[in-house]
Amino acid sequence: MVQNDALIPQAIIQKVLARRGRLHAFPSINVSKTALVVIDLDMGTGRDKPTMQDVADNVTLLADAIRQKGGIVAWVTTPIQRATDNFRAVFGDAATDNYERMGRDGGEATKLWPELRPHAQDIRTIKQGHSAFFPGKSPLPELLQQRGIASVIIVGAVTNVCCEASARDAAELQYQVTMISDAVIGQSPELDQATFTTFFRCYGDVRSTSDMLSIL
């Protein structure tokens, strides 16, 4: 359940239940019209996290289940070759230079984790900002539209940055969006909780891997 896996405060869950009369915004989904969107699980992101293998295992379980039912898996990375002025101002010169180094051809930001198992039929694409769904920043929305995708499942890194930005923008584009609470890598439990609480309350659904597998 949401309250156990994502640590969403019980008061928020009760408020949502009272408002819409059910726990989940999307009690079921059409898997053949669903895309698992894997955000930034590249060699430059999250390699020092103790939950890395668990996240990889959960992403693989979800990917296999979605492919078996005719859905799509999309792997999105952010190989920054030349950062914007705003990015450099926010992150600083040293960090920005490192991101640009990892984004060059053959750099860590261009390679998926070796623990993951992409298939030939999967989508492989990039984004040029935090969100994979912000207009003009990635071809992903057009690629999903061509395949008739209506539901999006968000996993990857980092929970409260690129995953949250992508999930919110996908919801604004009227996809049915679910974030998977144990298939993301975050910066801290407190920030993860804030992301999941706000998203569950105002944008879409939050489920665990096992919960999502039960409805796929």
Secondary structure by P-SEA (a helix, b strand, c coil): cccccccccaaaaaaaaaacccccccccccccccccccccccccccccccaaaaaaaaaaaaaaaaaaabbbbbbbbbbcccccaaaaaaacaaaaaaaaaaacccccccccccccccccccccccccccccccccccaaaaaaaaacccbbbbbccccccaaaaaaaaaaaaccbbbbbccccccccaaaaaaaaaaaaacbbbbbcaaaaaaac
